[in-house]
Amino acid sequence: MLSSALAERLLPLAFSALLALATAHVPAEAQGAPQSAVTARVNVAKPEARHSRDLVPSSIYGQHGNGLPTTGIFLRKKRSVDQQVTASIDDLEELDDYASGEPQLIADPIEPWNRFWFGFNDIFYLYVANPAYRFWETVTPRQLRTGIKNVFHNLLFPMRFINNLLQFRFKEAGVEFGRFIVNSTAGLGGLVDVAKHKKTIVPVHPEGEDFGQTLGRWGFGHGFYIVWPFFGPSSVRETFGRAGDYFMYPAFWASYVIHPWYVPSGIQTGFFFNDLDDVLPTYFDLKKAAVDPYIMMREGWVKHRAVQVAR
């Protein structure tokens, strides 16, 4: 009886143990667990990947048979906040170094001399030329000032014509010749720019060509930068160019006819003075916007002449 009672108690325990062993290797789905359940699995990176500066090694993707798709997977190592801040500071310092570098567009070995005359011209423009022109602007009507400007531009035809020929721009020279004929006749000696809006066979800039541009198209460099009193920015090349243009100015030819010589020279100076409405506003705007007006004027003038030579 004792053995029978012991067997009855041990038998359920043995049955429970066998059932537990039988269900230990059955998947969760087979045991009635919901299919939407997800088992979290932690992927531990290889030790060498922690110190890699490149992409995460391809041993965890892109290999056949590892169960991971290769298309559209781009794994990159993220930088820490300190690394990002350091990189940003390095970028800013690099940009600051670049911005602080002064572009050397032209040599300036006599800068003290040039700065002296730049200051002289600045005082002259501010306290002499600008007030005088404002008075001239007040006492003369705009139509008269425009007419005088047109006459002076028409008289500078020989300079533009000859320099076009020297640059082998024969069509442009023909346009200048045609404009001169039309404005000298129908325009009452150039007082009215009749040919201004006429269509031409080739586009010609209203400023025309000068000998400094001709030397530039021939391949001569600027040499070095020079600031002349009253005339302003120039260079070795442009100084020779201005001297060449002088022989084609109206005052040069008129001095052989009109005596004394300073009469035609004074008239030509008046023509230049009448054109200050195109010069003074630009000068004062550049000066106002510049930290160093001298450098701004130098670099701006060189770029302007480069555009004129290349057009």
C-alpha positions in Angstrom: 0.0 0.0 0.0 2.9 2.3 0.8 4.6 1.8 -2.5 1.3 2.2 -4.3 0.7 5.6 -2.6 4.3 6.7 -3.3 3.9 5.8 -7.0 0.6 7.8 -7.2 2.5 10.9 -5.9 5.6 10.5 -8.0 3.8 9.8 -11.2 2.3 13.3 -11.7 5.7 14.9 -11.0 7.5 12.7 -13.6 4.8 13.5 -16.1 5.2 17.3 -15.5 9.0 17.0 -16.0 8.6 15.1 -19.3 6.1 17.7 -20.5 8.5 20.6 -19.7 11.3 18.8 -21.5 9.1 18.2 -24.5 8.0 21.9 -24.9 11.5 23.4 -24.3 12.4 23.2 -28.1 9.1 24.3 -29.5 9.0 27.8 -31.1 6.9 30.5 -29.4 4.4 30.4 -32.3 3.7 26.8 -31.7 3.1 27.4 -28.0 0.2 29.8 -28.7 2.2 33.0 -28.5 0.9 35.9 -30.7 2.7 36.2 -34.0 3.2 39.9 -33.7 5.5 39.5 -30.7 9.1 40.6 -31.4 12.1 39.3 -29.6 14.7 42.0 -29.1 18.2 41.0 -30.1 21.3 43.1 -29.3 24.0 43.3 -32.0 27.4 43.8 -30.5 29.9 45.5 -32.9 33.3 44.0 -33.4 36.0 45.7 -31.3 37.9 46.9 -34.3 34.9 48.7 -35.7 34.7 51.0 -32.7 38.0 52.7 -33.7 37.4 52.8 -37.4 37.2 56.2 -39.1 35.6 54.9 -42.2 32.3 53.2 -42.9 31.3 50.3 -40.6 33.1 47.2 -42.0 31.2 45.3 -44.6 31.4 42.1 -42.6 27.9 42.9 -41.2 26.3 43.7 -44.6 26.8 43.1 -48.2 27.9 39.5 -47.8 25.8 36.6 -49.3 24.1 34.4 -46.8 24.0 36.7 -43.8 20.3 37.5 -44.1 20.7 41.3 -44.5 19.7 43.1 -47.7 22.5 45.0 -49.5 20.4 47.5 -51.4 19.8 50.8 -49.7 21.9 50.2 -46.6 24.4 53.0 -45.8 25.9 52.7 -42.4 28.1 55.6 -41.2 29.8 56.3 -38.0 28.4 59.3 -36.2 30.7 61.9 -34.8 30.2 63.1 -31.2 29.1 66.6 -30.4 32.6 67.6 -29.4 33.9 66.4 -32.8 31.2 68.3 -34.7 31.9 71.5 -32.8 35.7 71.2 -33.4 35.1 70.6 -37.1 32.8 73.6 -37.3 35.4 75.8 -35.6 38.1 74.6 -38.0 35.9 75.4 -41.0 35.2 78.9 -39.6 38.9 79.5 -39.0 39.7 78.3 -42.6 37.1 80.7 -44.0 38.4 83.6 -41.9 41.9 83.0 -43.1 40.7 83.0 -46.7 38.6 86.2 -46.2 41.5 88.0 -44.5 43.8 87.4 -47.4 44.0 90.4 -49.7 43.7 89.5 -53.5 46.8 90.8 -55.2 45.5 91.9 -58.6 48.2 94.4 -59.2 51.6 95.1 -57.7 51.8 98.2 -55.5 55.4 98.8 -54.6 55.0 102.6 -54.1 51.9 102.3 -51.8 53.0 105.2 -49.4 53.2 107.5 -52.4 49.9 106.3 -53.8 48.1 106.6 -50.5 49.4 110.2 -50.1 47.9 111.2 -53.5 44.8 109.2 -52.8 44.2 111.3 -49.7 45.0 114.4 -51.7 42.5 113.5 -54.4 39.9 112.6 -51.7 40.1 116.0 -50.2 40.0 117.6 -53.6 36.9 115.6 -54.7 35.1 116.2 -51.4 35.8 119.9 -50.7 36.5 121.3 -54.2 35.1 119.2 -57.1 31.9 118.1 -55.4 30.8 121.6 -54.2 31.8 123.1 -57.5 29.8 120.6 -59.5 26.8 120.9 -57.3 26.8 124.6 -58.0 27.2 123.9 -61.7 24.3 121.5 -61.6 22.2 124.1 -59.9 22.8 127.0 -62.4 22.6 124.9 -65.6 19.7 122.9 -66.9 20.1 119.2 -67.3 19.6 119.4 -71.1 22.5 121.8 -71.5 24.8 119.5 -69.4 23.7 116.5 -71.5 24.4 118.5 -74.7 27.9 119.5 -73.6 28.6 115.8 -72.7 27.4 114.7 -76.2 29.6 117.3 -77.9 32.7 116.2 -75.9 32.0 112.5 -76.7 31.6 113.3 -80.4 34.9 115.2 -80.4 36.7 112.1 -78.9 35.8 110.1 -82.1 39.4 110.0 -83.4 40.6 108.3 -80.2 37.9 105.6 -80.4 38.3 105.2 -84.1 42.1 104.8 -84.2 42.2 102.5 -81.2 39.6 100.2 -82.8 41.8 100.0 -85.9 44.9 99.3 -83.7 42.9 96.4 -82.2 41.9 95.1 -85.7 38.2 95.7 -84.8 37.3 97.1 -88.2 33.6 96.7 -87.9 33.6 98.6 -84.6 35.7 101.3 -86.2 33.1 101.5 -89.0 30.3 101.9 -86.4 32.2 104.7 -84.7 32.8 106.5 -88.0 29.1 106.2 -88.9 28.0 107.5 -85.6 30.4 110.5 -85.9 29.0 111.4 -89.3 25.4 111.2 -88.2 25.9 113.1 -84.9 28.0 115.8 -86.5 25.3 116.5 -89.2 21.9 115.5 -88.0 22.9 116.0 -84.4 24.1 119.6 -84.8 27.7 119.0 -84.3 27.2 116.3 -81.7 24.9 118.3 -79.4 22.3 115.7 -79.8 23.2 112.0 -79.8 21.0 111.0 -82.8 22.8 107.6 -83.3 22.5 106.6 -79.7 19.5 104.2 -80.2 20.3 103.2 -83.8 20.9 99.5 -84.4 24.5 98.7 -85.5 26.0 95.7 -87.3 28.1 94.9 -84.2 27.5 96.1 -80.6 29.8 98.9 -79.6 30.1 100.1 -76.0 29.3 103.8 -75.5 32.6 104.4 -73.7 34.5 103.3 -76.7 38.2 102.3 -76.8 41.3 104.0 -75.6 45.0 103.4 -75.9 45.3 101.8 -72.5 42.8 99.1 -73.6 44.7 98.7 -76.8 47.9 98.0 -74.9 46.0 95.5 -72.8 44.7 93.7 -75.8 48.2 93.5 -77.2 49.2 91.6 -74.1 50.9 94.3 -72.0 50.4 94.0 -68.3 49.7 96.8 -65.9 53.2 96.9 -64.4 52.5 98.4 -61.1 49.8 100.6 -59.6 50.1 104.4 -59.6 47.8 107.1 -58.3 48.1 110.5 -60.0 46.9 113.8 -58.6 43.5 114.8 -60.0 43.5 111.9 -62.4 43.3 109.2 -59.8 44.0 105.4 -60.3 46.4 104.4 -63.0 49.3 102.1 -63.7 52.5 102.1 -65.8 50.5 100.7 -68.8 47.6 103.1 -68.3 50.0 106.1 -67.9 51.5 105.4 -71.3 48.0 104.8 -72.6 46.8 108.2 -71.3 49.8 109.9 -72.9 48.9 108.3 -76.3 45.3 109.4 -76.0 46.4 113.0 -75.3 47.6 113.2 -79.0 44.1 112.5 -80.1 42.3 114.9 -77.7 40.7 117.9 -79.3 42.8 120.3 -77.2 46.0 119.0 -78.7 45.0 119.7 -82.2 43.3 123.0 -81.3 46.4 124.2 -79.7 48.0 124.5 -83.1 45.2 126.8 -84.2 44.0 128.6 -81.1 46.5 130.6 -79.1 47.5 130.7 -76.4 47.6 126.9 -75.8 45.9 127.0 -72.4 42.6 128.2 -74.0 41.8 124.9 -75.6 43.2 123.1 -72.7 40.9 125.0 -70.4 37.9 124.2 -72.6 38.8 120.5 -72.5 39.1 120.7 -68.7 35.6 122.1 -68.7 34.4 119.1 -70.7 35.9 116.8 -68.1 34.4 118.8 -65.3 31.0 118.5 -66.9 31.3 114.7 -66.8 31.8 114.5 -63.1 28.2 113.5 -62.6 29.2 110.0 -63.7 32.3 109.9 -61.5 31.6 111.5 -58.1 28.5 109.4 -57.1 30.3 106.2 -57.8 33.4 107.3 -55.9 31.5 108.3 -52.8 29.4 105.1 -52.8 32.6 103.0 -53.0 34.2 105.0 -50.3 31.2 104.7 -48.0 31.0 100.9 -48.4 34.7 100.2 -47.9 36.6 99.4 -44.8 39.8 100.6 -46.5 38.8 102.9 -49.4 42.3 102.9 -50.9 42.2 99.1 -51.4 38.6 99.1 -52.6 39.4 101.7 -55.2 42.5 100.0 -56.3 41.0 96.6 -56.8 37.8 98.0 -58.2 39.7 100.0 -60.8 41.8 97.0 -61.9 38.7 94.8 -62.3 36.9 97.6 -64.2 39.8 98.0 -66.7 40.0 94.2 -67.1 36.4 94.1 -68.1 37.0 97.0 -70.6 40.0 95.2 -72.1 38.1 91.9 -72.4 34.9 93.2 -73.9 
